[in-house]
Amino acid sequence: MNKALNWGILSTGTIAHKFAKTIKAMGEEAVLYAASSRDLKKAEDFAEEYGIVKAYGSYEEMLLDENVDAVYVATPHSHHFDHMMLCLEHGKHVLCEKSFTVNRQQAELIFKTAKEKNLFVMEGFWTKFLPIYREVEKVLADGVLGDIRLVTAQYGYCTGTERGIRKFDPQLAGGTLLDIGVYAVGFASMILGYQPKAIETQVRFNDMGTDEFSSILLQYENGAIAQLTTAIQTTMPVLGCIYGSKGYMQINDFKSPSKFTVILNNGTEYDVKMDLEINGFEYEIREAQNCIMNNQLESSIQTPEQSIAVMDIMDQVRSKWGLVYPMEK
């Protein structure tokens, strides 16, 4: 495959707009070919807004279009499993918005099916693809901070009543954990690894029975700890920090940073800056395209094993809370 991929978007909600804006800004690198919604008018309006060639009033119709090479799944995570399976059954490569699925079992089955069908699937954990995180990795690999002892991450925001109800709806696998807690768990995993030896957690539930606020503590074999706090309807700075024996690193807006600051015990302090080209989604799109066009079934940046491991950590957290979504019963 030597041409730019023809992308289809499955669903036309908020995150689909960000994806569409990104591809349009990427010029000839990628082609936004088709949009689909369960409402044809919504698909047509979306297509008109972004200059998309085809608009479909059902997901199945779009997936039957042989010109669609790859699909971005932009539905709520409660529906990711069903929609990714639908894409795979129609022979389409998949980039799926995070959280990848509702639980580990679903994630394992998706990757197993993709492998059997010789198709590419990747979780769109877009933070991990940002070039600035390659610089973070270099600082850590060079031992600048010494032995890493603690990673902290916090993220909280408030939203309106209607959107808040949607965010907390158990029928949509709602709650803070799968919405933004995944950022914190993913960040800690990037730094300390994907296999903590112990997990502790505290949670505050909302009136809908899902998590509104939680604190998660991950402990690793080498003694390092991750302390993660996320909330919806409580605003807090988006901040990640990495603490080592020689100093620490502060990453403001750790989910999409433009710089990080290194502060060493000897008084040295410096910034590393790297602005986003567009909005950050361009890097995961490029990675997906490069893998597909080079006949690679998985990414080396965001591997299937890593996506499965993050789902497993969140499964264990929810198990401690006693939170089971309706679709899991």
ZADO-1210 file (C-alpha; in nm, 4 decimals, padded with zeros to 6 digits):
<atoms>
<atom x="00.0000" y="00.0000" z="00.0000" code="MET" pos="1"/>
<atom x="00.1792" y="00.3144" z="-00.1181" code="ASN" pos="2"/>
<atom x="-00.0978" y="00.5732" z="-00.1088" code="LYS" pos="3"/>
<atom x="-00.2348" y="00.7740" z="00.1809" code="ALA" pos="4"/>
<atom x="-00.4961" y="00.5771" z="00.3706" code="LEU" pos="5"/>
<atom x="-00.8659" y="00.6437" z="00.3286" code="ASN" pos="6"/>
<atom x="-01.0011" y="00.6871" z="00.6812" code="TRP" pos="7"/>
<atom x="-01.3571" y="00.6323" z="00.7915" code="GLY" pos="8"/>
<atom x="-01.4939" y="00.7687" z="01.1196" code="ILE" pos="9"/>
<atom x="-01.7366" y="00.5560" z="01.3159" code="LEU" pos="10"/>
<atom x="-01.9627" y="00.7981" z="01.5077" code="SER" pos="11"/>
<atom x="-01.9623" y="01.1771" z="01.4886" code="THR" pos="12"/>
<atom x="-01.9400" y="01.2868" z="01.8533" code="GLY" pos="13"/>
<atom x="-01.6997" y="01.5290" z="02.0200" code="THR" pos="14"/>
<atom x="-01.3832" y="01.3229" z="01.9847" code="ILE" pos="15"/>
<atom x="-01.4631" y="01.2483" z="01.6188" code="ALA" pos="16"/>
<atom x="-01.4511" y="01.6227" z="01.5487" code="HIS" pos="17"/>
<atom x="-01.1007" y="01.6436" z="01.6948" code="LYS" pos="18"/>
<atom x="-00.9889" y="01.3505" z="01.4800" code="PHE" pos="19"/>
<atom x="-01.1433" y="01.5051" z="01.1680" code="ALA" pos="20"/>
<atom x="-00.9820" y="01.8449" z="01.2311" code="LYS" pos="21"/>
<atom x="-00.6462" y="01.6751" z="01.2758" code="THR" pos="22"/>
<atom x="-00.6601" y="01.4778" z="00.9525" code="ILE" pos="23"/>
<atom x="-00.7729" y="01.7836" z="00.7567" code="LYS" pos="24"/>
<atom x="-00.4751" y="01.9765" z="00.8969" code="ALA" pos="25"/>
<atom x="-00.2379" y="01.6952" z="00.7947" code="MET" pos="26"/>
<atom x="-00.2909" y="01.7749" z="00.4256" code="GLY" pos="27"/>
<atom x="-00.1990" y="01.4965" z="00.1861" code="GLU" pos="28"/>
<atom x="-00.0638" y="01.2721" z="00.4617" code="GLU" pos="29"/>
<atom x="-00.4070" y="01.1194" z="00.5184" code="ALA" pos="30"/>
<atom x="-00.7489" y="01.1204" z="00.3553" code="VAL" pos="31"/>
<atom x="-01.0703" y="01.1626" z="00.5506" code="LEU" pos="32"/>
<atom x="-01.2933" y="00.9646" z="00.3168" code="TYR" pos="33"/>
<atom x="-01.6089" y="00.8611" z="00.5045" code="ALA" pos="34"/>
<atom x="-01.8179" y="00.9454" z="00.8096" code="ALA" pos="35"/>
<atom x="-02.0892" y="00.7303" z="00.9639" code="SER" pos="36"/>
<atom x="-02.3589" y="00.7838" z="01.2216" code="SER" pos="37"/>
<atom x="-02.6803" y="00.6103" z="01.3189" code="ARG" pos="38"/>
<atom x="-02.8434" y="00.9354" z="01.2008" code="ASP" pos="39"/>
<atom x="-02.7798" y="01.0075" z="00.8308" code="LEU" pos="40"/>
<atom x="-02.8371" y="01.3814" z="00.8747" code="LYS" pos="41"/>
<atom x="-02.5655" y="01.3962" z="01.1417" code="LYS" pos="42"/>
<atom x="-02.3275" y="01.2078" z="00.9136" code="ALA" pos="43"/>
<atom x="-02.4072" y="01.4400" z="00.6223" code="GLU" pos="44"/>
<atom x="-02.3592" y="01.7529" z="00.8341" code="ASP" pos="45"/>
<atom x="-02.0295" y="01.6153" z="00.9674" code="PHE" pos="46"/>
<atom x="-01.9131" y="01.5292" z="00.6145" code="ALA" pos="47"/>
<atom x="-02.0024" y="01.8736" z="00.4864" code="GLU" pos="48"/>
<atom x="-01.8173" y="02.0444" z="00.7716" code="GLU" pos="49"/>
<atom x="-01.4931" y="01.8596" z="00.6978" code="TYR" pos="50"/>
<atom x="-01.5170" y="01.8066" z="00.3232" code="GLY" pos="51"/>
<atom x="-01.5610" y="01.4309" z="00.3563" code="ILE" pos="52"/>
<atom x="-01.6483" y="01.2387" z="00.0396" code="VAL" pos="53"/>
<atom x="-01.8993" y="00.9882" z="00.1797" code="LYS" pos="54"/>
<atom x="-02.1631" y="01.0039" z="00.4540" code="ALA" pos="55"/>
<atom x="-02.3416" y="00.6955" z="00.5812" code="TYR" pos="56"/>
<atom x="-02.6486" y="00.6565" z="00.8026" code="GLY" pos="57"/>
<atom x="-02.5242" y="00.3323" z="00.9542" code="SER" pos="58"/>
<atom x="-02.1868" y="00.1938" z="01.0580" code="TYR" pos="59"/>
<atom x="-02.2396" y="-00.1230" z="00.8559" code="GLU" pos="60"/>
<atom x="-02.2942" y="00.0739" z="00.5345" code="GLU" pos="61"/>
<atom x="-01.9641" y="00.2529" z="00.5733" code="MET" pos="62"/>
<atom x="-01.7806" y="-00.0694" z="00.6509" code="LEU" pos="63"/>
<atom x="-01.9132" y="-00.2231" z="00.3286" code="LEU" pos="64"/>
<atom x="-01.7386" y="00.0531" z="00.1310" code="ASP" pos="65"/>
<atom x="-01.4282" y="-00.1130" z="-00.0132" code="GLU" pos="66"/>
<atom x="-01.2533" y="00.2247" z="-00.0410" code="ASN" pos="67"/>
<atom x="-01.2358" y="00.2589" z="00.3377" code="VAL" pos="68"/>
<atom x="-00.8909" y="00.1348" z="00.4468" code="ASP" pos="69"/>
<atom x="-00.8974" y="00.2094" z="00.8188" code="ALA" pos="70"/>
<atom x="-01.1567" y="00.3170" z="01.0748" code="VAL" pos="71"/>
<atom x="-01.1325" y="00.5455" z="01.3752" code="TYR" pos="72"/>
<atom x="-01.3764" y="00.4209" z="01.6411" code="VAL" pos="73"/>
<atom x="-01.5076" y="00.7252" z="01.8261" code="ALA" pos="74"/>
<atom x="-01.8055" y="00.5837" z="02.0160" code="THR" pos="75"/>
<atom x="-01.8251" y="00.5663" z="02.3992" code="PRO" pos="76"/>
<atom x="-01.5907" y="00.3018" z="02.5417" code="HIS" pos="77"/>
<atom x="-01.8929" y="00.0924" z="02.6407" code="SER" pos="78"/>
<atom x="-01.9387" y="00.0249" z="02.2674" code="HIS" pos="79"/>
<atom x="-01.5748" y="-00.0044" z="02.1573" code="HIS" pos="80"/>
<atom x="-01.5671" y="-00.3841" z="02.1685" code="PHE" pos="81"/>
<atom x="-01.8766" y="-00.4332" z="01.9525" code="ASP" pos="82"/>
<atom x="-01.7736" y="-00.1670" z="01.7037" code="HIS" pos="83"/>
<atom x="-01.4150" y="-00.2864" z="01.6721" code="MET" pos="84"/>
<atom x="-01.5395" y="-00.6409" z="01.6159" code="MET" pos="85"/>
<atom x="-01.7741" y="-00.5067" z="01.3488" code="LEU" pos="86"/>
<atom x="-01.4822" y="-00.3336" z="01.1761" code="CYS" pos="87"/>
<atom x="-01.2685" y="-00.6476" z="01.1895" code="LEU" pos="88"/>
<atom x="-01.5502" y="-00.8618" z="01.0530" code="GLU" pos="89"/>
<atom x="-01.5594" y="-00.6259" z="00.7540" code="HIS" pos="90"/>
<atom x="-01.1844" y="-00.6438" z="00.7019" code="GLY" pos="91"/>
<atom x="-01.0961" y="-00.2940" z="00.8248" code="LYS" pos="92"/>
<atom x="-00.7888" y="-00.1836" z="01.0174" code="HIS" pos="93"/>
<atom x="-00.8768" y="-00.0048" z="01.3428" code="VAL" pos="94"/>
<atom x="-00.7584" y="00.2879" z="01.5537" code="LEU" pos="95"/>
<atom x="-00.9787" y="00.3019" z="01.8632" code="CYS" pos="96"/>
<atom x="-01.0155" y="00.5874" z="02.1075" code="GLU" pos="97"/>
<atom x="-00.9170" y="00.5130" z="02.4684" code="LYS" pos="98"/>
<atom x="-01.0179" y="00.3537" z="02.6949" code="SER" pos="99"/>
<atom x="-00.9690" y="00.0651" z="02.4555" code="PHE" pos="100"/>
<atom x="-01.2474" y="-00.1560" z="02.5914" code="THR" pos="101"/>
<atom x="-01.4471" y="-00.2023" z="02.9117" code="VAL" pos="102"/>
<atom x="-01.2242" y="-00.4779" z="03.0493" code="ASN" pos="103"/>
<atom x="-00.9229" y="-00.6996" z="02.9834" code="ARG" pos="104"/>
<atom x="-01.1238" y="-00.9903" z="02.8456" code="GLN" pos="105"/>
<atom x="-01.2679" y="-00.7731" z="02.5680" code="GLN" pos="106"/>
<atom x="-00.9243" y="-00.6307" z="02.4833" code="ALA" pos="107"/>
<atom x="-00.7682" y="-00.9762" z="02.4564" code="GLU" pos="108"/>
<atom x="-01.0424" y="-01.0955" z="02.2228" code="LEU" pos="109"/>
<atom x="-01.0058" y="-00.7906" z="01.9973" code="ILE" pos="110"/>
<atom x="-00.6326" y="-00.8426" z="01.9490" code="PHE" pos="111"/>
<atom x="-00.6785" y="-01.2185" z="01.9027" code="LYS" pos="112"/>
<atom x="-00.9401" y="-01.1591" z="01.6323" code="THR" pos="113"/>
<atom x="-00.7268" y="-00.8940" z="01.4598" code="ALA" pos="114"/>
<atom x="-00.4313" y="-01.1301" z="01.4469" code="LYS" pos="115"/>
<atom x="-00.6440" y="-01.4089" z="01.3034" code="GLU" pos="116"/>
<atom x="-00.7736" y="-01.1749" z="01.0332" code="LYS" pos="117"/>
<atom x="-00.4306" y="-01.0218" z="00.9642" code="ASN" pos="118"/>
<atom x="-00.5557" y="-00.6729" z="01.0524" code="LEU" pos="119"/>
<atom x="-00.3991" y="-00.3851" z="01.2448" code="PHE" pos="120"/>
<atom x="-00.5603" y="-00.2641" z="01.5675" code="VAL" pos="121"/>
<atom x="-00.4236" y="00.0012" z="01.8025" code="MET" pos="122"/>
<atom x="-00.5527" y="00.1907" z="02.1027" code="GLU" pos="123"/>
<atom x="-00.5497" y="00.5649" z="02.0456" code="GLY" pos="124"/>
<atom x="-00.3746" y="00.6473" z="02.3722" code="PHE" pos="125"/>
<atom x="-00.2536" y="00.9630" z="02.2030" code="TRP" pos="126"/>
<atom x="-00.0407" y="01.0903" z="02.4931" code="THR" pos="127"/>
<atom x="00.2118" y="00.8128" z="02.4479" code="LYS" pos="128"/>
<atom x="00.2825" y="00.9066" z="02.0850" code="PHE" pos="129"/>
<atom x="00.3801" y="01.2678" z="02.1586" code="LEU" pos="130"/>
<atom x="00.7463" y="01.3301" z="02.0607" code="PRO" pos="131"/>
<atom x="00.8126" y="01.5076" z="02.3902" code="ILE" pos="132"/>
<atom x="00.7720" y="01.1732" z="02.5675" code="TYR" pos="133"/>
<atom x="01.0665" y="01.0370" z="02.3688" code="ARG" pos="134"/>
<atom x="01.2649" y="01.3172" z="02.5372" code="GLU" pos="135"/>
<atom x="01.1257" y="01.2186" z="02.8773" code="VAL" pos="136"/>
<atom x="01.2349" y="00.8607" z="02.8096" code="GLU" pos="137"/>
<atom x="01.5846" y="00.9810" z="02.7149" code="LYS" pos="138"/>
<atom x="01.6245" y="01.1774" z="03.0390" code="VAL" pos="139"/>
<atom x="01.5199" y="00.8723" z="03.2398" code="LEU" pos="140"/>
<atom x="01.7387" y="00.6319" z="03.0383" code="ALA" pos="141"/>
<atom x="02.0393" y="00.8603" z="03.0880" code="ASP" pos="142"/>
<atom x="01.9904" y="00.8389" z="03.4650" code="GLY" pos="143"/>
<atom x="01.9509" y="01.2151" z="03.5064" code="VAL" pos="144"/>
<atom x="01.6966" y="01.1676" z="03.7871" code="LEU" pos="145"/>
<atom x="01.8756" y="00.8659" z="03.9385" code="GLY" pos="146"/>
<atom x="01.6623" y="00.5800" z="04.0701" code="ASP" pos="147"/>
<atom x="01.2929" y="00.6543" z="04.0183" code="ILE" pos="148"/>
<atom x="01.1074" y="00.6302" z="04.3466" code="ARG" pos="149"/>
<atom x="00.7688" y="00.7932" z="04.2975" code="LEU" pos="150"/>
<atom x="00.5382" y="00.8949" z="04.0128" code="VAL" pos="151"/>
<atom x="00.2368" y="01.1155" z="04.0774" code="THR" pos="152"/>
<atom x="-00.0435" y="01.2185" z="03.8420" code="ALA" pos="153"/>
<atom x="-00.3605" y="01.4181" z="03.8959" code="GLN" pos="154"/>
<atom x="-00.6378" y="01.5330" z="03.6649" code="TYR" pos="155"/>
<atom x="-00.9845" y="01.6669" z="03.7398" code="GLY" pos="156"/>
<atom x="-01.2449" y="01.8710" z="03.5573" code="TYR" pos="157"/>
<atom x="-01.6033" y="01.9934" z="03.5915" code="CYS" pos="158"/>
<atom x="-01.8712" y="01.9659" z="03.3289" code="THR" pos="159"/>
<atom x="-02.2344" y="02.0674" z="03.2750" code="GLY" pos="160"/>
<atom x="-02.5291" y="01.8651" z="03.3981" code="THR" pos="161"/>
<atom x="-02.6181" y="01.6964" z="03.0663" code="GLU" pos="162"/>
<atom x="-02.2595" y="01.5994" z="02.9805" code="ARG" pos="163"/>
<atom x="-02.2006" y="01.5001" z="03.3413" code="GLY" pos="164"/>
<atom x="-02.4928" y="01.2580" z="03.3316" code="ILE" pos="165"/>
<atom x="-02.3468" y="01.1052" z="03.0148" code="ARG" pos="166"/>
<atom x="-02.0007" y="01.0800" z="03.1693" code="LYS" pos="167"/>
<atom x="-02.1362" y="00.8986" z="03.4757" code="PHE" pos="168"/>
<atom x="-02.3953" y="00.6743" z="03.3049" code="ASP" pos="169"/>
<atom x="-02.3267" y="00.3096" z="03.4016" code="PRO" pos="170"/>
<atom x="-02.4886" y="00.1970" z="03.0747" code="GLN" pos="171"/>
<atom x="-02.1993" y="00.3749" z="02.8965" code="LEU" pos="172"/>
<atom x="-01.9386" y="00.2279" z="03.1364" code="ALA" pos="173"/>
<atom x="-01.9312" y="00.5744" z="03.2882" code="GLY" pos="174"/>
<atom x="-01.7240" y="00.7146" z="03.5705" code="GLY" pos="175"/>
<atom x="-01.3893" y="00.8809" z="03.6076" code="THR" pos="176"/>
<atom x="-01.1639" y="00.5754" z="03.5698" code="LEU" pos="177"/>
<atom x="-01.2292" y="00.4810" z="03.2068" code="LEU" pos="178"/>
<atom x="-01.2754" y="00.8444" z="03.1030" code="ASP" pos="179"/>
<atom x="-00.9626" y="01.0128" z="03.2440" code="ILE" pos="180"/>
<atom x="-00.8223" y="00.7738" z="03.5032" code="GLY" pos="181"/>
<atom x="-00.6756" y="00.5862" z="03.2077" code="VAL" pos="182"/>
<atom x="-00.4490" y="00.8866" z="03.1442" code="TYR" pos="183"/>
<atom x="-00.3023" y="00.8602" z="03.4933" code="ALA" pos="184"/>
<atom x="-00.2681" y="00.4807" z="03.4845" code="VAL" pos="185"/>
<atom x="-00.1140" y="00.5019" z="03.1382" code="GLY" pos="186"/>
<atom x="00.1307" y="00.7715" z="03.2479" code="PHE" pos="187"/>
<atom x="00.2471" y="00.5714" z="03.5494" code="ALA" pos="188"/>
<atom x="00.2813" y="00.2601" z="03.3341" code="SER" pos="189"/>
<atom x="00.4942" y="00.4466" z="03.0791" code="MET" pos="190"/>
<atom x="00.7392" y="00.5392" z="03.3555" code="ILE" pos="191"/>
<atom x="00.7322" y="00.2472" z="03.6000" code="LEU" pos="192"/>
<atom x="00.6050" y="-00.0412" z="03.3898" code="GLY" pos="193"/>
<atom x="00.2813" y="-00.2242" z="03.3258" code="TYR" pos="194"/>
<atom x="00.2971" y="-00.4877" z="03.5992" code="GLN" pos="195"/>
<atom x="00.2583" y="-00.3405" z="03.9485" code="PRO" pos="196"/>
<atom x="00.2888" y="-00.5984" z="04.2257" code="LYS" pos="197"/>
<atom x="00.0174" y="-00.4418" z="04.4429" code="ALA" pos="198"/>
<atom x="-00.2784" y="-00.2053" z="04.3991" code="ILE" pos="199"/>
<atom x="-00.4595" y="-00.0025" z="04.6648" code="GLU" pos="200"/>
<atom x="-00.7412" y="00.2421" z="04.6036" code="THR" pos="201"/>
<atom x="-01.0117" y="00.4611" z="04.7544" code="GLN" pos="202"/>
<atom x="-01.3191" y="00.5874" z="04.5704" code="VAL" pos="203"/>
<atom x="-01.6129" y="00.8245" z="04.6019" code="ARG" pos="204"/>
<atom x="-01.9229" y="00.7167" z="04.4093" code="PHE" pos="205"/>
<atom x="-02.1791" y="00.9500" z="04.2525" code="ASN" pos="206"/>
<atom x="-02.5583" y="00.9207" z="04.2646" code="ASP" pos="207"/>
<atom x="-02.5538" y="00.7057" z="03.9490" code="MET" pos="208"/>
<atom x="-02.3352" y="00.4438" z="04.1145" code="GLY" pos="209"/>
<atom x="-02.0148" y="00.5090" z="03.9215" code="THR" pos="210"/>
<atom x="-01.6859" y="00.6620" z="04.0340" code="ASP" pos="211"/>
<atom x="-01.6701" y="01.0398" z="04.0710" code="GLU" pos="212"/>
<atom x="-01.3326" y="01.0680" z="04.2421" code="PHE" pos="213"/>
<atom x="-01.0631" y="00.8154" z="04.3165" code="SER" pos="214"/>
<atom x="-00.7105" y="00.7704" z="04.4418" code="SER" pos="215"/>
<atom x="-00.5025" y="00.4761" z="04.3197" code="ILE" pos="216"/>
<atom x="-00.1714" y="00.3560" z="04.4607" code="LEU" pos="217"/>
<atom x="00.0429" y="00.1223" z="04.2508" code="LEU" pos="218"/>
<atom x="00.3471" y="-00.0452" z="04.4037" code="GLN" pos="219"/>
<atom x="00.6249" y="-00.2073" z="04.1991" code="TYR" pos="220"/>
<atom x="00.8779" y="-00.4821" z="04.2680" code="GLU" pos="221"/>
<atom x="01.1666" y="-00.2327" z="04.2881" code="ASN" pos="222"/>
<atom x="00.9889" y="-00.0370" z="04.5624" code="GLY" pos="223"/>
<atom x="00.8706" y="00.2487" z="04.3405" code="ALA" pos="224"/>
<atom x="00.5170" y="00.3797" z="04.3914" code="ILE" pos="225"/>
<atom x="00.2653" y="00.5589" z="04.1683" code="ALA" pos="226"/>
<atom x="00.0070" y="00.7834" z="04.3336" code="GLN" pos="227"/>
<atom x="-00.2794" y="00.8715" z="04.0997" code="LEU" pos="228"/>
<atom x="-00.5805" y="01.0972" z="04.1605" code="THR" pos="229"/>
<atom x="-00.8544" y="01.1727" z="03.9082" code="THR" pos="230"/>
<atom x="-01.1988" y="01.3293" z="03.9340" code="ALA" pos="231"/>
<atom x="-01.4969" y="01.4547" z="03.7390" code="ILE" pos="232"/>
<atom x="-01.6855" y="01.7490" z="03.8948" code="GLN" pos="233"/>
<atom x="-01.3756" y="01.8480" z="04.0941" code="THR" pos="234"/>
<atom x="-01.1284" y="02.0737" z="03.9148" code="THR" pos="235"/>
<atom x="-00.7597" y="02.0096" z="03.9778" code="MET" pos="236"/>
<atom x="-00.4423" y="02.0972" z="03.7857" code="PRO" pos="237"/>
<atom x="-00.3390" y="01.8397" z="03.5245" code="VAL" pos="238"/>
<atom x="00.0042" y="01.7547" z="03.6606" code="LEU" pos="239"/>
<atom x="00.2455" y="01.4638" z="03.6421" code="GLY" pos="240"/>
<atom x="00.5713" y="01.4371" z="03.8379" code="CYS" pos="241"/>
<atom x="00.8551" y="01.1855" z="03.8387" code="ILE" pos="242"/>
<atom x="01.0703" y="01.1786" z="04.1538" code="TYR" pos="243"/>
<atom x="01.4153" y="01.0193" z="04.1624" code="GLY" pos="244"/>
<atom x="01.7169" y="00.9975" z="04.3895" code="SER" pos="245"/>
<atom x="01.8917" y="01.2856" z="04.2039" code="LYS" pos="246"/>
<atom x="01.5940" y="01.5172" z="04.1483" code="GLY" pos="247"/>
<atom x="01.2532" y="01.5309" z="03.9876" code="TYR" pos="248"/>
<atom x="01.0682" y="01.6132" z="03.6671" code="MET" pos="249"/>
<atom x="00.7492" y="01.8209" z="03.6522" code="GLN" pos="250"/>
<atom x="00.5177" y="01.7740" z="03.3537" code="ILE" pos="251"/>
<atom x="00.2327" y="02.0233" z="03.3444" code="ASN" pos="252"/>
<atom x="-00.0698" y="01.8989" z="03.1488" code="ASP" pos="253"/>
<atom x="00.0920" y="01.5549" z="03.1333" code="PHE" pos="254"/>
<atom x="-00.1721" y="01.4237" z="02.8913" code="LYS" pos="255"/>
<atom x="-00.0590" y="01.6697" z="02.6204" code="SER" pos="256"/>
<atom x="00.2469" y="01.8636" z="02.7419" code="PRO" pos="257"/>
<atom x="00.4502" y="02.1143" z="02.5446" code="SER" pos="258"/>
<atom x="00.7372" y="02.1117" z="02.7948" code="LYS" pos="259"/>
<atom x="00.8735" y="01.9490" z="03.1069" code="PHE" pos="260"/>
<atom x="01.1017" y="02.0849" z="03.3776" code="THR" pos="261"/>
<atom x="01.3924" y="01.8977" z="03.5363" code="VAL" pos="262"/>
<atom x="01.4887" y="02.0099" z="03.8891" code="ILE" pos="263"/>
<atom x="01.7989" y="01.8392" z="04.0319" code="LEU" pos="264"/>
<atom x="01.9151" y="01.8123" z="04.3914" code="ASN" pos="265"/>
<atom x="02.2366" y="02.0016" z="04.3056" code="ASN" pos="266"/>
<atom x="02.0380" y="02.3131" z="04.2115" code="GLY" pos="267"/>
<atom x="02.0370" y="02.2589" z="03.8345" code="THR" pos="268"/>
<atom x="01.7040" y="02.3366" z="03.6664" code="GLU" pos="269"/>
<atom x="01.6125" y="02.3361" z="03.2990" code="TYR" pos="270"/>
<atom x="01.3171" y="02.3045" z="03.0617" code="ASP" pos="271"/>
<atom x="01.2729" y="02.0857" z="02.7581" code="VAL" pos="272"/>
<atom x="01.0132" y="02.2302" z="02.5166" code="LYS" pos="273"/>
<atom x="00.8446" y="02.0775" z="02.2154" code="MET" pos="274"/>
<atom x="00.5242" y="02.2251" z="02.0732" code="ASP" pos="275"/>
<atom x="00.2581" y="02.0096" z="01.9102" code="LEU" pos="276"/>
<atom x="00.2362" y="02.0360" z="01.5316" code="GLU" pos="277"/>
<atom x="-00.1443" y="02.0368" z="01.5300" code="ILE" pos="278"/>
<atom x="-00.3214" y="01.9153" z="01.8444" code="ASN" pos="279"/>
<atom x="-00.1445" y="01.5898" z="01.9363" code="GLY" pos="280"/>
<atom x="-00.3661" y="01.3426" z="01.7504" code="PHE" pos="281"/>
<atom x="-00.1414" y="01.3662" z="01.4430" code="GLU" pos="282"/>
<atom x="00.1228" y="01.1425" z="01.5997" code="TYR" pos="283"/>
<atom x="-00.1049" y="00.8460" z="01.6714" code="GLU" pos="284"/>
<atom x="-00.2547" y="00.8803" z="01.3228" code="ILE" pos="285"/>
<atom x="00.0921" y="00.8741" z="01.1660" code="ARG" pos="286"/>
<atom x="00.1891" y="00.5697" z="01.3715" code="GLU" pos="287"/>
<atom x="-00.1244" y="00.3814" z="01.2686" code="ALA" pos="288"/>
<atom x="-00.0729" y="00.4717" z="00.9035" code="GLN" pos="289"/>
<atom x="00.2945" y="00.3769" z="00.9050" code="ASN" pos="290"/>
<atom x="00.2191" y="00.0397" z="01.0602" code="CYS" pos="291"/>
<atom x="-00.0648" y="-00.0371" z="00.8190" code="ILE" pos="292"/>
<atom x="00.1266" y="00.0758" z="00.5108" code="MET" pos="293"/>
<atom x="00.4261" y="-00.1381" z="00.6179" code="ASN" pos="294"/>
<atom x="00.2076" y="-00.4420" z="00.6866" code="ASN" pos="295"/>
<atom x="00.2764" y="-00.4336" z="01.0607" code="GLN" pos="296"/>
<atom x="-00.0091" y="-00.5718" z="01.2684" code="LEU" pos="297"/>
<atom x="00.0858" y="-00.3827" z="01.5834" code="GLU" pos="298"/>
<atom x="00.2613" y="-00.0684" z="01.7021" code="SER" pos="299"/>
<atom x="00.5884" y="-00.0804" z="01.8923" code="SER" pos="300"/>
<atom x="00.4938" y="00.2424" z="02.0729" code="ILE" pos="301"/>
<atom x="00.1535" y="00.1266" z="02.2012" code="GLN" pos="302"/>
<atom x="00.1567" y="-00.2516" z="02.1952" code="THR" pos="303"/>
<atom x="-00.1395" y="-00.4872" z="02.2422" code="PRO" pos="304"/>
<atom x="00.0237" y="-00.6171" z="02.5609" code="GLU" pos="305"/>
<atom x="00.0369" y="-00.2650" z="02.7043" code="GLN" pos="306"/>
<atom x="-00.3271" y="-00.1897" z="02.6226" code="SER" pos="307"/>
<atom x="-00.4295" y="-00.5204" z="02.7805" code="ILE" pos="308"/>
<atom x="-00.2168" y="-00.4521" z="03.0892" code="ALA" pos="309"/>
<atom x="-00.3746" y="-00.1092" z="03.1472" code="VAL" pos="310"/>
<atom x="-00.7219" y="-00.2639" z="03.1149" code="MET" pos="311"/>
<atom x="-00.6149" y="-00.5285" z="03.3673" code="ASP" pos="312"/>
<atom x="-00.4990" y="-00.2651" z="03.6182" code="ILE" pos="313"/>
<atom x="-00.8319" y="-00.0844" z="03.5844" code="MET" pos="314"/>
<atom x="-01.0185" y="-00.4156" z="03.6191" code="ASP" pos="315"/>
<atom x="-00.8369" y="-00.4771" z="03.9474" code="GLN" pos="316"/>
<atom x="-00.9180" y="-00.1271" z="04.0687" code="VAL" pos="317"/>
<atom x="-01.2870" y="-00.1694" z="03.9888" code="ARG" pos="318"/>
<atom x="-01.2882" y="-00.5110" z="04.1528" code="SER" pos="319"/>
<atom x="-01.1702" y="-00.3505" z="04.4773" code="LYS" pos="320"/>
<atom x="-01.4501" y="-00.0952" z="04.4440" code="TRP" pos="321"/>
<atom x="-01.7119" y="-00.3584" z="04.3620" code="GLY" pos="322"/>
<atom x="-01.8005" y="-00.1694" z="04.0424" code="LEU" pos="323"/>
<atom x="-01.9397" y="-00.3898" z="03.7658" code="VAL" pos="324"/>
<atom x="-02.0909" y="-00.2345" z="03.4527" code="TYR" pos="325"/>
<atom x="-02.4294" y="-00.3596" z="03.3280" code="PRO" pos="326"/>
<atom x="-02.2768" y="-00.5017" z="03.0070" code="MET" pos="327"/>
<atom x="-02.0444" y="-00.7197" z="03.2170" code="GLU" pos="328"/>
<atom x="-02.3244" y="-00.8902" z="03.4119" code="LYS" pos="329"/>
</atoms>
